[in-house]
Amino acid sequence: MRPAGTGHRPTAAAWAGPPGSYERVFPGRPDQIRQARVFVTGTLHGHPVTENAVLAVSELASNSVAHSASGRPGGEFTVHLDVLTGDTIWLEVADDGGPWRLARCDDHLHGLQIVRMLASDAGVTGGPDEGWVAWARFDWPAAPAATIPPTRPAPW
């Protein structure tokens, strides 16, 4: 897992996959979260943000199954990916709505917090009647990290 904006920044020529929109509907069962990861991995096949996008879809799909009506018998969730000109990935996971069944508060990171750490931006739209859409935007290459001046002069 690499937080957004850190680590190696490949050049634009490093990934030559086609831009486009990709979508798949999954049954709202826990065993389908793995299939959502496989879908994202196969769609992005080597894009520099693949690792973070796969972790994000795992978290968002898990939320759909655990906390929305998608986890009820016959429920579904939809994974939508937009690959925009090779430098931005837009990921959405849409569920069947319903009131969210929230976990108890604790000091651990949870799905949406993790996604916000990985993505350039993330959020949730929708509601209990029309369904929730959790989304994440991954920009690539990431904005340059801030330069931190040294705390003491270099020895040379």
N, C-alpha and C positions, 0 to 999 in steps of 0.2 A: 504494500500500500504506500503510495507516494502522495503526500498532501499537495494540493494544487499549487503550482508556481514553484516547485522545488525539483531538484534532481537534474538529470541530463535533459537538454533541450535539443533534439535532433533538428536538422535543417528540413525545410519544406519538401525537399526532394526525397526524403527518407521514406515517405509513404505515398504511393501513387494510386491508391484505391479510388474507385469512382464515387462522386457525390451521389446522393439519392436518399429516398425514404424507404424504410423497411418496417414491417409491422407483423406481429404474430399474436394470436389470442391463445391463452393457456387456460386449462381447467384450474379452478381455484383450490388446488390441493398442494400440500407441502412438497410432494415429490416433483411438482412442476417447476419449482424454483430453480432446481438444477438445470432443467430444460431451458429456462429463460437465460441462464448464464451461458449455456452452449449456443443459443441463438445469438447473443451479443458477441461472444467470442468469434463465431463463424462470420458474422456480418462485418466486424471490424478487422478481422484477420491481419493482425500485426500493426494496427494503428498505434501510435505512441501512447494514447490514453486508454487502450483496451483494458489494461489491468484495473484501472480505477473505475471505468464504466462497468466492468463485470462485477466488481464489488458493490457498486451503487445499485445495479439492477437486482442483485441478490438481496440487499437491504430493503429496497422499495417493494419488490415482489413479496418478500417475507411479511412486510407490513400489510400489504393487501390481503394476504391469506389469513394473517393472525388478527387483524384489527377491523376488517370491513366485511360487508355482506358477501364479498367474493369468496370467503372461506366457508360459506354455507353450502349445503348440497346443491349442485347445479351452478354454482358461482363461477365467475371467470375473471381473469385480469388480462390486460392487453399491454404488450411492450411495443413501444414505437421509438424508432431511431431515425434521426435525420443526420446525414453526413453532409455538411455544408462546405463545399469547395476545399475539402481536405484540412481545414484549420479549425473547425468547430464541430463538435458532436452534441446533438440535442437528444436527450433520453427522457422518455415519459413512461410511467407505469400508471395505467388507468384501472380503477376498480369499480365494483358494483355499488359503491356508496354505503349508506347505512351509518348509524352512529359508530364512531370508533370506540373500540374497547381498549382503553389505555392501560398500559402496564403501570405498576406502582412506581413512584419516584425513588430513585436511588442515585448513587454517585457514579454510575457506569454510563458510558456513551451508548446511545441507542441509534437506530437506523437513520433517521433524518439528520441527526447531529453528525454522524459519520459521513453521510453523503455531502453535507455542507462543507466538511473539511476537505474532501477529495475534489469537489467540483469548483469551477469558476463562479458559479451561482447555482442556487437550488431553491425550490419552494413547493408549495402545494396550492392547487386551485380546486374549485368545485365545491361539492357539499354532499350531505347525506342523501338527498333525493336524486340528483343527477349523476352522482359518482364523484370520487376524488381522483385527481390527477396529480401525482407527485412527479416533479421534473428536475432535471439537472442539466446544466450546460458545461461542457468541457471545452475550453479553448486551447488551441495548440498552434504554435508554441506558446507556452505560458508567458505571461508578462515577466520581464526580468526581475529577479529578486533584488531587494534593496541592498546596496553595498553598506556593510557595517565597517566603520573605520577601526583600525587596530587600536587596542587599549594602550599599547606602548610602541615606541618607534621600532622599526625593523632593524636588525643588527647590522645591516650593510649600508 
